[in-house]
Amino acid sequence: MQPIHVRDVAEAARRSLLNPGSEGHIHELGGAETYTLREITEMVAARMGRRRAFIPIPFGLAHSLARLFELLPAAPLTVAQVDLLLNDSLPASGMPGLQELGILPRRLEDALVDLPAAP
């Protein structure tokens, strides 16, 4: 995954709208670095002062569990979410992105300071 800060997305949209030459162009947006879902979850838990045990689950089992969870009123996991995790969420290589718009992406670690810190 290559998470991007919402302010970087908003700035990219603003600059595209202000630039008449950007009409019809597609920009693939991604954050400064790539992470696994586990790395992101560990960073958020550490910032919040929480320890969590992580148990790897094969995608086949995750799919089955998600089907069961979808029967609940507020499913903690859906089949669509499992399907999204099967593929990398990265901008396509060779496509213009934030750099071409003159935007330096924020790092996830820097954005985590907005989360409540551990008491």
All heavy atoms as an XYZ file, in Angstrom:
903
protein
N       0.840     -1.173      0.000
C       0.000      0.000      0.000
C       0.887      1.239      0.000
O       1.976      1.219      0.529
C      -0.884      0.024      1.246
C      -1.864     -1.095      1.327
S      -2.836     -0.897      2.828
C      -3.846     -2.313      2.656
N       0.366      2.268     -0.604
C       1.089      3.528     -0.637
C       0.133      4.635     -0.211
O      -0.340      5.418     -1.026
C       1.642      3.769     -2.040
C       2.742      4.777     -2.083
C       3.453      4.784     -3.423
O       3.277      3.889     -4.245
N       4.245      5.797     -3.660
N      -0.177      4.679      1.116
C      -1.182      5.636      1.587
C      -0.761      7.082      1.324
O       0.397      7.432      1.423
C      -1.284      5.353      3.085
C      -0.024      4.635      3.444
C       0.441      3.939      2.209
N      -1.758      7.874      0.991
C      -1.520      9.281      0.677
C      -2.396     10.140      1.585
O      -3.546      9.796      1.864
C      -1.803      9.563     -0.818
C      -1.491     11.010     -1.177
C      -3.203      9.170     -1.206
C      -1.503     11.291     -2.672
N      -1.841     11.233      2.034
C      -2.577     12.135      2.931
C      -3.661     12.851      2.138
O      -3.444     13.267      1.000
C      -1.609     13.146      3.548
C      -2.144     13.812      4.761
N      -3.111     14.794      4.701
C      -1.863     13.633      6.076
C      -3.402     15.201      5.926
N      -2.658     14.517      6.782
N      -4.814     13.009      2.749
C      -5.939     13.648      2.078
C      -5.594     15.081      1.650
O      -6.071     15.559      0.607
C      -7.212     13.610      2.973
C      -7.025     14.457      4.228
C      -8.433     14.048      2.195
N      -4.743     15.754      2.389
C      -4.359     17.124      2.005
C      -3.524     17.119      0.725
O      -3.596     18.053     -0.069
C      -3.608     17.798      3.145
C      -4.521     18.134      4.297
C      -3.798     18.849      5.408
N      -4.726     19.163      6.486
C      -4.370     19.304      7.725
N      -3.109     19.195      8.083
N      -5.274     19.574      8.643
N      -2.730     16.063      0.522
C      -1.959     15.959     -0.719
C      -2.888     15.710     -1.905
O      -2.678     16.241     -2.996
C      -0.913     14.844     -0.609
C       0.182     15.167      0.384
O       0.387     16.359      0.706
O       0.843     14.218      0.865
N      -3.924     14.902     -1.690
C      -4.908     14.661     -2.752
C      -5.650     15.951     -3.083
O      -5.828     16.292     -4.261
C      -5.909     13.553     -2.343
C      -7.008     13.397     -3.390
C      -5.189     12.227     -2.125
N      -6.047     16.683     -2.049
C      -6.758     17.950     -2.273
C      -5.872     18.952     -3.016
O      -6.343     19.644     -3.933
C      -7.214     18.535     -0.934
N      -4.601     19.015     -2.655
C      -3.686     19.936     -3.329
C      -3.478     19.526     -4.786
O      -3.397     20.370     -5.680
C      -2.351     20.019     -2.591
C      -1.348     20.975     -3.213
C      -1.811     22.436     -3.264
O      -2.748     22.829     -2.541
O      -1.209     23.196     -4.053
N      -3.403     18.217     -5.042
C      -3.253     17.730     -6.420
C      -4.475     18.120     -7.248
O      -4.340     18.565     -8.393
C      -3.054     16.217     -6.427
N      -5.655     17.978     -6.667
C      -6.881     18.367     -7.381
C      -6.888     19.861     -7.645
O      -7.211     20.307     -8.752
C      -8.104     17.955     -6.559
N      -6.505     20.648     -6.646
C      -6.477     22.111     -6.802
C      -5.537     22.526     -7.919
O      -5.899     23.315     -8.795
C      -6.060     22.771     -5.485
C      -6.159     24.296     -5.489
C      -5.608     24.906     -4.205
N      -4.150     24.912     -4.193
C      -3.389     25.806     -4.850
N      -3.942     26.747     -5.571
N      -2.079     25.750     -4.771
N      -4.328     21.957     -7.907
C      -3.344     22.338     -8.934
C      -3.785     21.892    -10.321
O      -3.548     22.586    -11.308
C      -1.975     21.757     -8.590
C      -1.354     22.442     -7.388
C       0.047     21.971     -7.112
N       0.527     22.533     -5.860
C       1.785     22.523     -5.475
N       2.712     21.982     -6.253
N       2.142     23.043     -4.321
N      -4.430     20.735    -10.398
C      -4.918     20.265    -11.696
C      -6.010     21.182    -12.236
O      -6.043     21.483    -13.425
C      -5.461     18.838    -11.577
O      -4.414     17.943    -11.319
N      -6.898     21.610    -11.341
C      -7.990     22.489    -11.775
C      -7.486     23.867    -12.196
O      -8.063     24.498    -13.084
C      -9.021     22.639    -10.654
C      -9.847     21.392    -10.366
C     -10.655     21.577     -9.088
C     -10.757     21.067    -11.540
N      -6.408     24.339    -11.571
C      -5.866     25.658    -11.905
C      -4.995     25.640    -13.158
O      -4.708     26.696    -13.725
C      -5.059     26.207    -10.725
C      -5.869     26.554     -9.480
C      -4.940     26.982     -8.341
C      -6.874     27.660     -9.793
N      -4.584     24.463    -13.604
C      -3.700     24.340    -14.758
C      -4.522     23.944    -15.990
O      -4.941     22.800    -16.109
C      -2.619     23.297    -14.475
C      -1.675     23.114    -15.634
O      -1.812     23.759    -16.683
N      -0.719     22.224    -15.472
N      -4.738     24.879    -16.920
C      -5.532     24.542    -18.108
C      -4.914     23.414    -18.932
O      -5.613     22.690    -19.625
C      -5.584     25.842    -18.910
C      -4.909     26.885    -18.098
C      -4.261     26.239    -16.919
N      -3.608     23.225    -18.843
C      -2.938     22.179    -19.611
C      -3.137     20.778    -19.036
O      -2.721     19.797    -19.651
N      -3.771     20.674    -17.875
C      -3.938     19.354    -17.264
C      -5.223     18.658    -17.705
O      -5.442     17.495    -17.362
C      -3.910     19.469    -15.738
O      -5.058     20.141    -15.276
N      -6.036     19.353    -18.481
C      -7.297     18.750    -18.925
C      -7.037     17.455    -19.688
O      -6.205     17.396    -20.597
C      -8.055     19.728    -19.819
C      -9.429     19.225    -20.224
C     -10.208     20.250    -21.021
O      -9.944     21.457    -20.862
O     -11.052     19.826    -21.806
N      -7.720     16.403    -19.290
C      -7.583     15.104    -19.942
C      -6.414     14.270    -19.456
O      -6.259     13.134    -19.871
N      -5.572     14.815    -18.582
C      -4.435     14.060    -18.055
C      -4.847     13.289    -16.802
O      -5.677     13.744    -16.021
C      -3.266     14.986    -17.712
C      -2.632     15.588    -18.914
N      -2.260     16.916    -18.964
C      -2.316     15.076    -20.118
C      -1.737     17.178    -20.139
N      -1.770     16.073    -20.869
N      -4.232     12.131    -16.623
C      -4.480     11.301    -15.452
C      -3.217     11.258    -14.608
O      -2.127     11.014    -15.126
C      -4.883      9.872    -15.862
C      -6.208      9.912    -16.632
C      -4.981      8.961    -14.642
C      -6.601      8.584    -17.237
N      -3.363     11.510    -13.314
C      -2.250     11.416    -12.373
C      -2.539     10.277    -11.406
O      -3.623     10.208    -10.835
C      -2.071     12.728    -11.595
C      -1.531     13.835    -12.412
N      -2.314     14.605    -13.240
C      -0.285     14.306    -12.531
C      -1.559     15.495    -13.841
N      -0.316     15.347    -13.425
N      -1.592      9.381    -11.247
C      -1.698      8.290    -10.272
C      -1.089      8.806     -8.979
O       0.096      9.134     -8.935
C      -0.943      7.058    -10.772
C      -1.564      6.429    -11.991
C      -2.409      5.214    -11.658
O      -2.274      4.663    -10.553
O      -3.197      4.825    -12.525
N      -1.885      8.898     -7.933
C      -1.424      9.491     -6.684
C      -1.106      8.423     -5.647
O      -1.872      7.488     -5.462
C      -2.487     10.446     -6.132
C      -2.947     11.556     -7.073
C      -3.973     12.432     -6.376
C      -1.777     12.374     -7.578
N       0.017      8.608     -4.989
C       0.431      7.720     -3.910
C       1.299      8.491     -2.945
O       1.872      9.525     -3.281
N       1.385      7.983     -1.729
C       2.166      8.642     -0.697
C       3.657      8.496     -0.907
O       4.126      7.973     -1.917
N       4.407      8.932      0.090
C       5.863      8.987     -0.008
C       6.510      7.603      0.023
O       7.557      7.397     -0.579
C       6.420      9.843      1.127
N       5.894      6.642      0.728
C       6.519      5.330      0.903
C       5.473      4.228      0.806
O       4.280      4.473      0.944
C       7.215      5.275      2.269
C       8.325      6.292      2.395
C       8.863      6.408      3.817
O       8.254      5.861      4.748
O       9.903      7.062      3.989
N       5.956      3.006      0.591
C       5.058      1.851      0.553
C       5.154      1.075      1.863
O       6.212      1.041      2.503
C       5.390      0.912     -0.615
O       6.740      0.480     -0.493
C       5.208      1.600     -1.946
N       4.033      0.484      2.252
C       3.933     -0.264      3.502
C       3.058     -1.490      3.288
O       2.212     -1.503      2.395
C       3.262      0.578      4.601
C       3.915      1.890      4.885
C       3.506      3.045      4.223
C       4.928      1.995      5.829
C       4.101      4.261      4.493
C       5.526      3.217      6.100
C       5.107      4.340      5.433
O       5.691      5.544      5.699
N       3.211     -2.450      4.179
C       2.257     -3.547      4.236
C       1.144     -3.119      5.184
O       1.322     -2.196      5.998
C       2.899     -4.841      4.761
O       3.326     -4.633      6.115
C       4.084     -5.265      3.894
N       0.007     -3.801      5.113
C      -1.083     -3.498      6.028
C      -0.631     -3.705      7.470
O      -0.965     -2.919      8.354
C      -2.303     -4.367      5.718
C      -3.515     -4.166      6.610
C      -4.008     -2.723      6.565
C      -4.627     -5.126      6.219
N       0.162     -4.730      7.689
C       0.659     -4.997      9.043
C       1.534     -3.842      9.552
O       1.418     -3.419     10.698
C       1.426     -6.302      9.076
C       1.903     -6.638     10.478
C       2.573     -7.981     10.541
N       2.964     -8.275     11.900
C       2.990     -9.469     12.413
N       2.656    -10.502     11.680
N       3.358     -9.652     13.650
N       2.410     -3.319      8.696
C       3.271     -2.204      9.104
C       2.438     -0.982      9.492
O       2.721     -0.323     10.502
C       4.247     -1.838      7.979
C       5.328     -2.855      7.747
C       6.141     -2.580      6.492
O       5.614     -1.983      5.520
O       7.320     -2.977      6.477
N       1.410     -0.705      8.719
C       0.557      0.446      9.023
C      -0.162      0.226     10.348
O      -0.198      1.112     11.206
C      -0.464      0.686      7.887
C       0.266      1.109      6.609
C      -1.501      1.734      8.298
C      -0.616      1.133      5.379
N      -0.707     -0.954     10.531
C      -1.433     -1.271     11.762
C      -0.512     -1.193     12.971
O      -0.892     -0.658     14.024
C      -2.071     -2.668     11.658
O      -2.871     -2.721     10.475
C      -2.940     -2.966     12.854
N       0.710     -1.692     12.839
C       1.673     -1.634     13.949
C       2.039     -0.192     14.290
O       2.156      0.169     15.465
C       2.932     -2.434     13.608
C       2.709     -3.930     13.639
C       3.907     -4.729     13.135
O       4.797     -4.143     12.462
O       3.944     -5.940     13.411
N       2.223      0.663     13.277
C       2.566      2.065     13.529
C       1.430      2.791     14.238
O       1.668      3.575     15.166
C       2.921      2.782     12.218
C       4.251      2.349     11.645
S       4.871      3.325     10.251
C       3.479      3.588      9.229
N       0.191      2.541     13.809
C      -0.958      3.194     14.437
C      -1.105      2.715     15.880
O      -1.304      3.527     16.794
C      -2.247      2.932     13.626
C      -3.480      3.393     14.382
C      -2.169      3.614     12.264
N      -0.984      1.408     16.104
C      -1.103      0.868     17.464
C      -0.008      1.439     18.370
O      -0.278      1.811     19.521
C      -1.034     -0.653     17.432
N       1.211      1.533     17.869
C       2.313      2.067     18.669
C       2.051      3.529     19.024
O       2.274      3.949     20.162
C       3.631      1.933     17.915
N       1.561      4.305     18.071
C       1.267      5.728     18.330
C       0.209      5.872     19.418
O       0.268      6.768     20.244
C       0.813      6.409     17.031
C       0.258      7.788     17.204
C       1.290      8.780     17.648
N       0.651     10.083     17.841
C       1.128     11.024     18.590
N       2.276     10.864     19.208
N       0.490     12.167     18.732
N      -0.756      4.941     19.421
C      -1.844      5.001     20.390
C      -1.507      4.280     21.691
O      -2.333      4.213     22.598
C      -3.116      4.437     19.767
C      -3.583      5.249     18.565
S      -5.062      4.605     17.797
C      -6.279      5.127     19.000
N      -0.282      3.738     21.762
C       0.156      3.063     22.978
C      -0.531      1.740     23.218
O      -0.694      1.310     24.354
N      -0.913      1.086     22.167
C      -1.602     -0.194     22.289
C      -0.760     -1.307     21.710
O      -0.090     -1.131     20.709
C      -2.948     -0.142     21.584
C      -3.832      0.914     22.190
C      -5.151      0.947     21.528
N      -5.909      2.038     22.107
C      -7.187      1.963     22.372
N      -7.844      0.872     22.113
N      -7.807      2.989     22.892
N      -0.821     -2.442     22.358
C      -0.123     -3.622     21.851
C      -1.168     -4.565     21.296
O      -2.207     -4.784     21.909
C       0.663     -4.281     22.977
C       1.764     -3.348     23.494
C       2.701     -4.049     24.415
N       3.374     -5.093     23.650
C       3.877     -6.192     24.195
N       3.802     -6.402     25.479
N       4.486     -7.084     23.453
N      -0.890     -5.105     20.159
C      -1.818     -6.028     19.521
C      -1.062     -7.260     19.065
O       0.085     -7.177     18.625
C      -2.488     -5.384     18.299
C      -3.399     -4.229     18.640
C      -4.668     -4.755     19.283
N      -5.575     -3.680     19.590
C      -5.957     -3.350     20.812
N      -5.477     -3.977     21.845
N      -6.811     -2.390     21.007
N      -1.727     -8.379     19.154
C      -1.179     -9.618     18.597
C      -1.688     -9.725     17.162
O      -2.855     -9.460     16.885
C      -1.644    -10.817     19.415
N      -0.805    -10.067     16.270
C      -1.178    -10.211     14.868
C      -1.103    -11.686     14.495
O      -0.091    -12.344     14.748
C      -0.237     -9.393     13.982
C      -0.365     -7.912     14.211
C       0.498     -7.253     15.069
C      -1.363     -7.191     13.581
C       0.373     -5.903     15.294
C      -1.491     -5.826     13.799
C      -0.619     -5.182     14.655
N      -2.164    -12.170     13.908
C      -2.225    -13.574     13.499
C      -2.436    -13.599     11.991
O      -3.485    -13.164     11.499
C      -3.378    -14.304     14.212
C      -3.221    -14.198     15.727
C      -3.457    -15.756     13.756
C      -4.438    -14.632     16.502
N      -1.449    -14.096     11.256
C      -1.632    -14.166      9.802
C      -2.738    -15.168      9.453
O      -2.802    -16.249     10.028
C      -0.283    -14.664      9.274
C       0.632    -14.744     10.445
C      -0.161    -14.573     11.690
N      -3.613    -14.781      8.549
C      -4.715    -15.636      8.113
C      -4.620    -15.792      6.601
O      -4.551    -14.788      5.884
C      -6.074    -15.013      8.495
C      -6.184    -14.863     10.007
C      -7.223    -15.849      7.959
C      -7.432    -14.139     10.456
N      -4.636    -17.022      6.102
C      -4.611    -17.227      4.647
C      -5.846    -16.584      3.995
O      -6.922    -16.510      4.605
C      -4.653    -18.745      4.484
C      -4.333    -19.318      5.824
C      -4.681    -18.277      6.841
N      -5.685    -16.124      2.754
C      -6.779    -15.433      2.080
C      -8.014    -16.309      1.941
O      -9.139    -15.818      2.021
C      -6.332    -14.902      0.712
C      -5.585    -13.606      0.823
C      -4.220    -13.567      0.636
C      -6.242    -12.426      1.131
C      -3.524    -12.374      0.751
C      -5.557    -11.230      1.244
C      -4.200    -11.206      1.055
N      -7.833    -17.601      1.733
C      -8.990    -18.506      1.628
C      -9.823    -18.481      2.893
O     -11.058    -18.401      2.851
N      -9.174    -18.550      4.035
C      -9.874    -18.497      5.315
C     -10.482    -17.117      5.544
O     -11.616    -16.990      6.019
C      -8.923    -18.862      6.462
C      -9.495    -18.799      7.876
C     -10.709    -19.709      8.018
C      -8.426    -19.168      8.894
N      -9.746    -16.067      5.196
C     -10.255    -14.702      5.352
C     -11.524    -14.508      4.521
O     -12.481    -13.872      4.969
C      -9.195    -13.686      4.953
N     -11.550    -15.077      3.320
C     -12.731    -14.981      2.456
C     -13.926    -15.654      3.119
O     -15.032    -15.096      3.148
C     -12.432    -15.644      1.106
C     -12.576    -14.735     -0.052
N     -13.639    -14.796     -0.898
C     -11.793    -13.723     -0.498
C     -13.511    -13.873     -1.823
N     -12.386    -13.209     -1.605
N     -13.704    -16.852      3.653
C     -14.793    -17.580      4.318
C     -15.299    -16.821      5.542
O     -16.506    -16.701      5.762
C     -14.317    -18.980      4.728
O     -13.947    -19.719      3.598
N     -14.367    -16.310      6.355
C     -14.760    -15.537      7.536
C     -15.540    -14.281      7.135
O     -16.539    -13.929      7.764
C     -13.530    -15.147      8.352
C     -12.843    -16.271      9.122
C     -11.531    -15.775      9.716
C     -13.769    -16.798     10.205
N     -15.082    -13.632      6.088
C     -15.755    -12.409      5.633
C     -17.184    -12.710      5.197
O     -18.101    -11.923      5.477
C     -14.967    -11.764      4.497
N     -17.391    -13.840      4.535
C     -18.755    -14.217      4.133
C     -19.653    -14.361      5.361
O     -20.807    -13.939      5.358
C     -18.739    -15.507      3.322
C     -18.528    -15.246      1.853
C     -18.811    -16.487      1.012
N     -17.646    -16.655      0.155
C     -16.762    -17.628      0.232
N     -16.912    -18.593      1.100
N     -15.733    -17.666     -0.567
N     -19.118    -14.972      6.412
C     -19.885    -15.106      7.655
C     -20.114    -13.745      8.313
O     -21.216    -13.445      8.765
C     -19.157    -16.034      8.634
C     -19.160    -17.510      8.285
C     -18.264    -18.290      9.252
C     -20.580    -18.061      8.331
N     -19.060    -12.934      8.364
C     -19.172    -11.617      8.987
C     -20.203    -10.736      8.295
O     -20.841     -9.897      8.923
C     -17.822    -10.901      9.010
C     -16.825    -11.469      9.970
C     -15.466    -11.375      9.717
C     -17.222    -12.091     11.144
C     -14.526    -11.884     10.610
C     -16.301    -12.606     12.036
C     -14.952    -12.508     11.769
N     -20.351    -10.920      6.984
C     -21.308    -10.097      6.242
C     -22.755    -10.355      6.666
O     -23.641     -9.569      6.349
C     -21.140    -10.294      4.736
C     -19.903     -9.603      4.201
C     -19.739     -9.744      2.704
O     -20.356    -10.657      2.103
O     -18.983     -8.948      2.125
N     -22.993    -11.424      7.398
C     -24.328    -11.707      7.925
C     -24.643    -10.838      9.148
O     -25.803    -10.723      9.539
C     -24.457    -13.191      8.288
C     -24.277    -14.181      7.138
C     -24.275    -15.606      7.659
C     -25.354    -13.981      6.080
N     -23.614    -10.248      9.738
C     -23.790     -9.389     10.906
C     -24.267     -8.005     10.482
O     -24.000     -7.559      9.364
C     -22.470     -9.262     11.678
C     -21.883    -10.552     12.241
C     -20.486    -10.295     12.806
C     -22.801    -11.123     13.301
N     -24.957     -7.290     11.392
C     -25.427     -5.935     11.046
C     -24.284     -4.972     10.705
O     -24.419     -4.128      9.839
C     -26.163     -5.464     12.307
C     -26.414     -6.692     13.111
C     -25.402     -7.716     12.712
N     -23.155     -5.080     11.382
C     -22.001     -4.213     11.109
C     -20.785     -5.122     10.934
O     -20.056     -5.402     11.882
C     -21.785     -3.230     12.249
N     -20.574     -5.567      9.717
C     -19.511     -6.537      9.433
C     -18.128     -5.928      9.680
O     -17.807     -4.877      9.128
C     -19.604     -7.009      7.989
N     -17.289     -6.583     10.518
C     -15.937     -6.078     10.739
C     -15.006     -6.343      9.556
O     -13.933     -5.769      9.462
C     -15.476     -6.847     11.983
C     -16.284     -8.096     11.962
C     -17.597     -7.751     11.329
N     -15.431     -7.225      8.658
C     -14.643     -7.565      7.469
C     -15.603     -8.025      6.389
O     -16.550     -8.773      6.663
C     -13.642     -8.688      7.795
C     -12.718     -9.140      6.675
C     -11.725     -8.035      6.323
C     -11.968    -10.402      7.062
N     -15.380     -7.561      5.164
C     -16.240     -7.954      4.049
C     -15.418     -8.670      2.986
O     -14.191     -8.548      2.939
C     -16.924     -6.732      3.407
O     -15.919     -5.921      2.781
C     -17.707     -5.917      4.423
N     -16.103     -9.392      2.117
C     -15.436    -10.075      1.009
C     -14.748     -9.053      0.108
O     -13.627     -9.272     -0.365
C     -16.449    -10.933      0.211
C     -15.831    -11.472     -1.066
C     -16.985    -12.070      1.077
N     -15.386     -7.917     -0.110
C     -14.789     -6.870     -0.957
C     -13.468     -6.384     -0.361
O     -12.502     -6.131     -1.097
C     -15.758     -5.712     -1.123
N     -13.402     -6.253      0.964
C     -12.154     -5.814      1.604
C     -11.057     -6.855      1.431
O      -9.903     -6.507      1.168
C     -12.396     -5.529      3.081
C     -13.237     -4.302      3.327
C     -13.693     -4.186      4.770
O     -13.907     -5.183      5.451
N     -13.851     -2.956      5.230
N     -11.404     -8.113      1.560
C     -10.418     -9.180      1.359
C      -9.932     -9.146     -0.083
O      -8.729     -9.247     -0.346
C     -11.003    -10.563      1.719
C     -10.029    -11.678      1.357
C     -11.369    -10.627      3.201
N     -10.851     -8.975     -1.029
C     -10.467     -8.907     -2.444
C      -9.505     -7.745     -2.704
O      -8.555     -7.880     -3.482
C     -11.704     -8.773     -3.336
C     -12.529    -10.049     -3.393
O     -11.996    -11.138     -3.054
O     -13.715     -9.964     -3.773
N      -9.733     -6.608     -2.053
C      -8.835     -5.462     -2.235
C      -7.430     -5.761     -1.728
O      -6.440     -5.273     -2.271
C      -9.390     -4.230     -1.506
C     -10.557     -3.527     -2.177
C     -11.127     -2.453     -1.260
C     -10.134     -2.913     -3.500
N      -7.329     -6.572     -0.669
C      -6.019     -6.895     -0.102
C      -5.234     -7.881     -0.971
O      -4.029     -8.039     -0.792
C      -6.182     -7.461      1.310
C      -6.657     -6.457      2.349
C      -6.968     -7.171      3.660
C      -5.626     -5.374      2.572
N      -5.904     -8.545     -1.897
C      -5.220     -9.502     -2.765
C      -4.274     -8.822     -3.754
O      -3.357     -9.445     -4.269
C      -6.236    -10.349     -3.535
C      -6.939    -11.425     -2.719
C      -8.109    -12.016     -3.498
C      -5.963    -12.520     -2.330
N      -4.508     -7.555     -4.035
C      -3.694     -6.826     -5.012
C      -3.014     -5.641     -4.352
O      -3.557     -5.033     -3.432
C      -4.571     -6.327     -6.169
C      -5.224     -7.467     -6.909
O      -4.552     -8.376     -7.359
N      -6.536     -7.435     -6.999
N      -1.834     -5.299     -4.847
C      -1.137     -4.117     -4.347
C      -1.924     -2.863     -4.700
O      -2.499     -2.759     -5.780
C       0.262     -4.010     -4.972
C       1.198     -5.087     -4.474
O       1.004     -5.539     -3.339
O       2.121     -5.459     -5.214
N      -1.937     -1.923     -3.789
C      -2.575     -0.634     -4.032
C      -1.478      0.401     -4.253
O      -1.175      1.199     -3.383
C      -3.453     -0.237     -2.835
O      -4.479     -1.152     -2.655
N      -0.872      0.340     -5.425
C       0.241      1.229     -5.752
C      -0.061      1.970     -7.046
O      -0.711      1.429     -7.941
C       1.530      0.421     -5.924
C       1.981     -0.420     -4.730
C       3.168     -1.287     -5.123
C       2.336      0.478     -3.566
N       0.423      3.189     -7.164
C       0.266      3.899     -8.434
C       1.007      3.149     -9.548
O       2.041      2.536     -9.311
C       0.926      5.257     -8.177
C       1.034      5.385     -6.700
C       1.100      3.998     -6.159
N       0.461      3.210    -10.740
C       1.092      2.557    -11.885
C       2.418      3.242    -12.198
O       2.508      4.469    -12.193
C       0.169      2.607    -13.099
N       3.439      2.450    -12.439
C       4.745      3.031    -12.759
C       4.695      3.703    -14.126
O       3.988      3.275    -15.027
C       5.828      1.947    -12.729
O       5.563      0.975    -13.707
N       5.435      4.780    -14.233
C       5.488      5.510    -15.492
C       4.387      6.539    -15.660
O       4.400      7.304    -16.619
N       3.439      6.566    -14.734
C       2.355      7.546    -14.819
C       2.738      8.803    -14.041
O       3.426      8.711    -13.027
C       1.063      6.969    -14.226
C       0.445      5.834    -15.031
S      -0.240      6.392    -16.603
C      -1.602      7.405    -16.049
N       2.284      9.969    -14.486
C       2.561     11.177    -13.710
C       1.859     11.109    -12.353
O       0.800     10.497    -12.225
C       1.993     12.309    -14.570
C       1.139     11.670    -15.596
C       1.515     10.233    -15.688
N       2.478     11.735    -11.360
C       1.924     11.716    -10.014
C       2.133     13.042     -9.318
O       2.140     14.106     -9.951
N       2.338     12.973     -8.015
C       2.508     14.200     -7.224
C       3.728     15.003     -7.663
O       3.699     16.230     -7.674
C       2.619     13.861     -5.731
C       1.371     13.306     -5.059
C       1.658     12.985     -3.602
C       0.214     14.272     -5.173
N       4.809     14.312     -7.992
C       6.047     15.007     -8.362
C       5.819     15.915     -9.563
O       6.288     17.051     -9.588
C       7.144     13.999     -8.670
C       8.473     14.631     -8.984
C       9.572     13.604     -9.192
O       9.334     12.402     -9.155
N      10.776     14.079     -9.420
N       5.085     15.418    -10.547
C       4.826     16.229    -11.744
C       3.942     17.445    -11.427
O       3.941     18.425    -12.166
C       4.169     15.374    -12.833
C       5.120     14.400    -13.500
C       5.453     13.180    -12.642
O       4.772     12.931    -11.628
O       6.415     12.469    -12.984
N       3.213     17.364    -10.332
C       2.387     18.490     -9.903
C       3.133     19.413     -8.943
O       2.581     20.398     -8.459
C       1.102     17.977     -9.236
C       0.134     17.241    -10.161
C      -0.945     16.531     -9.352
C      -0.483     18.213    -11.161
N       4.394     19.075     -8.647
C       5.208     19.898     -7.752
C       4.837     19.740     -6.286
O       4.997     20.674     -5.509
N       4.349     18.552     -5.909
C       3.921     18.316     -4.531
C       4.851     17.290     -3.888
O       5.089     16.222     -4.442
C       2.472     17.789     -4.495
C       1.521     18.805     -5.120
C       2.047     17.442     -3.063
C       0.122     18.288     -5.354
N       5.372     17.645     -2.728
C       6.173     16.716     -1.943
C       5.224     15.988     -0.995
O       4.619     16.619     -0.116
C       7.248     17.465     -1.143
C       8.164     16.618     -0.274
C       9.006     15.680     -1.140
C       9.063     17.508      0.554
N       5.028     14.664     -1.175
C       4.046     13.963     -0.343
C       4.447     13.894      1.124
O       5.625     13.805      1.456
C       3.986     12.567     -0.960
C       5.266     12.399     -1.684
C       5.708     13.773     -2.099
N       3.442     13.964      1.980
C       3.669     13.833      3.417
C       3.949     12.370      3.739
O       3.383     11.476      3.120
C       2.423     14.273      4.192
C       2.027     15.694      3.946
C       0.601     15.940      4.455
N      -0.046     16.978      3.697
C      -0.005     18.262      4.016
N       0.652     18.656      5.071
N      -0.607     19.154      3.273
N       4.798     12.147      4.726
C       5.106     10.791      5.175
C       4.036     10.333      6.158
O       3.518     11.125      6.937
C       6.481     10.754      5.832
C       7.609     11.095      4.858
C       8.974     11.135      5.524
N       9.264      9.876      6.193
C       9.536      9.763      7.501
N       9.571     10.822      8.273
N       9.783      8.587      8.042
N       3.724      9.041      6.136
C       2.726      8.491      7.044
C       3.126      8.728      8.494
O       2.293      9.093      9.319
C       2.536      6.991      6.781
C       1.527      6.272      7.668
C       0.139      6.876      7.536
C       1.497      4.787      7.338
N       4.402      8.548      8.799
C       4.877      8.750     10.168
C       4.584     10.170     10.655
O       4.240     10.383     11.808
C       6.384      8.470     10.278
C       6.747      7.017     10.100
C       6.966      6.628      8.634
O       6.589      7.402      7.720
O       7.530      5.558      8.406
N       4.705     11.145      9.756
C       4.440     12.533     10.125
C       2.936     12.768     10.332
O       2.537     13.565     11.171
C       4.982     13.492      9.066
C       6.493     13.399      8.922
O       7.155     13.012      9.902
O       6.992     13.699      7.829
N       2.106     12.076      9.545
C       0.669     12.242      9.669
C       0.130     11.598     10.943
O      -0.915     12.014     11.456
C      -0.033     11.645      8.442
N       0.832     10.609     11.462
C       0.367      9.910     12.660
C       0.371     10.805     13.882
O      -0.282     10.485     14.888
C       1.189      8.659     12.912
C       0.966      7.512     11.935
C       1.880      6.341     12.262
C      -0.481      7.069     11.909
N       1.080     11.921     13.842
C       1.098     12.818     15.002
C      -0.299     13.396     15.264
O      -0.562     13.872     16.361
C       2.131     13.957     14.857
C       3.534     13.412     14.737
C       1.796     14.860     13.692
N      -1.191     13.333     14.272
C      -2.560     13.812     14.466
C      -3.416     12.823     15.260
O      -4.511     13.180     15.703
C      -3.232     14.086     13.107
C      -2.576     15.249     12.367
O      -1.970     16.113     13.031
O      -2.666     15.288     11.129
N      -2.945     11.583     15.403
C      -3.672     10.596     16.215
C      -3.485     10.871     17.687
O      -2.443     11.380     18.091
C      -3.155      9.177     15.924
C      -3.550      8.550     14.603
C      -2.885      7.174     14.472
C      -5.052      8.403     14.493
N      -4.460     10.504     18.512
C      -4.259     10.667     19.946
C      -3.078      9.816     20.410
O      -2.985      8.650     20.048
C      -5.558     10.174     20.573
C      -6.472      9.844     19.455
C      -5.738      9.935     18.168
N      -2.194     10.414     21.159
C      -1.016      9.695     21.662
C      -1.415      8.827     22.840
O      -2.466      9.001     23.450
C       0.068     10.687     22.077
N      -0.531      7.899     23.169
C      -0.754      7.034     24.324
C      -0.807      7.883     25.589
O      -0.074      8.848     25.725
C       0.381      6.019     24.424
N      -1.719      7.532     26.502
C      -1.830      8.316     27.731
C      -0.613      8.162     28.628
O       0.163      7.304     28.571
C      -3.071      7.746     28.414
C      -3.440      6.507     27.681
C      -2.654      6.462     26.423
